[in-house]
């Protein structure tokens, strides 16, 4: 049975966990999520001064990483359809002393409020699988990317190497949901949704092909941490 990824359900789920979102991410990944974002920025670095867009930005970690990589000289747009997550991002931005170079904006990735061909990089970290229509989300990301620009998708995937795969699957499906639910109590079972949504989402060549169908070329993907996460990159 397909999981419920309706906008109403996903928005409510993330609004309930927004205050604990960063702490839980770092705890449950043992801080490896920071390394994954760092690798993403290294593999898909900013160039020149054209703006960058980070969609499904959550609390803005990847958007802020791109701001730092651009040394404050590149404007970064950060969009999400959950205002409670954006509020946490705004607090982080203020603590870093960032003014107008990073802008948080409420928006649905399936209908981005930007003109065609604007951004040198359009990125998403651990958010594409939450978009109700994956293909529409990818098409919108491609639409607003400038010709020659990059679309970067960092997403959870499923390790293949044994015995690590078996150990990880047990942790991901049995331990993580219980710990997450106990520490970040919410009505929508966010930490049960996490492994369910990852298991249902295309990964590897299947997602790469979806990116090609969205209009991207030279698509490649690079697994991180034995395949726990994967970075997908395509050129418009």
Secondary structure, DSSP 4 states (H G I P E B T S, - for coil): ------HHHHHHHHHHHGGGHHHHHHHHTTTHHHHHHHHHHHHS---TT--EEEES-TT-HHHHHHHHHTTT-S-EEEEES-HHHHHHHHHHHHHTT--TTEEEEE--TTS-SS-SS-EEEEEEES-GGGSSSHHHHHHHHHHHEEEEEEEEEEEE----STTHHHHHHHIIIIIHHHHHHHHS--TT-HHHHHHHHHHHS--THHHHHHHHHTT-EEEEEEEEGGGTEEEEEEE-
